[in-house]
Amino acid sequence: MHLPVAMITVLALMVYLWQGQRVGAARGRLGVAAPATTGNPEFERIFRVQANTLEGLIVFLPSLWLFSIYTGGDWIAAALGVIWIVGRVLYTTGYSREAGSRSLGFGIQMLASLVLLLGAGGGVVWALIKSYYPH
């Protein structure tokens, strides 16, 4: 039952919604009327954080689930998911202050995504091999 992975999925989506709320609040606080996405450097950084997280979710979520399903490592996948979430939170807080402060959080979440993706790929290949050579 992939409950730990389901919980990480919920938490990752909550991080994304939190970032969306930050974008909306920054629009009001900094006077950036929709649909504008430029014109205020602070707003642009906050907006970019949310957009970059959406881009990252496209790799992270399928990799998380495929890792869990094809390696049987629900708790390992969940632990890597926690690392990804911590990385995204560090990225959010760092990049929102200054663009140069995003590297640590970005690196942490990228490493977690890469491990999940490579593990998922290995698990899928192993399952494929076992399906053709079952003994």
TAKALIN-V421259 format. One line per field, one symbol per residue. phi: phi as a letter, one per 40 degrees, with the letter a starting at -180 (. if undefined). psi: psi as a letter, one per 40 degrees, with the letter a starting at -180 (. if undefined). burial: + if it has 9 or more other ideal C-beta (glycine too) atoms within 8 Angstrom, else -. Layout:
# TAKALIN-V421259
phi->???
psi->???
burial->???
This chain:
# TAKALIN-V421259
phi->.ccccccccccccccccdccccccccdccbgbcccdbbhbdccdccccdccccdcccccccccdccdcccbgcdccdccccccccddccccdcccccadcccccccccccccccccccccccccccccccccbcc
psi->hfdddddddddddddddddddddddddddefgiieieidhdddddddddddddddddddddddddddddeeegddddddddddddddddddddddddhdeeeddddddddddddddddddddddddddddddge.
burial->-+-++-+++-+++-++--++-++--++--+-+-------+-+++++++++-+++-++-++++++++++-++-++-+++-+++++++++++++++++----++-++++++++++-+++-++-+++-++--------
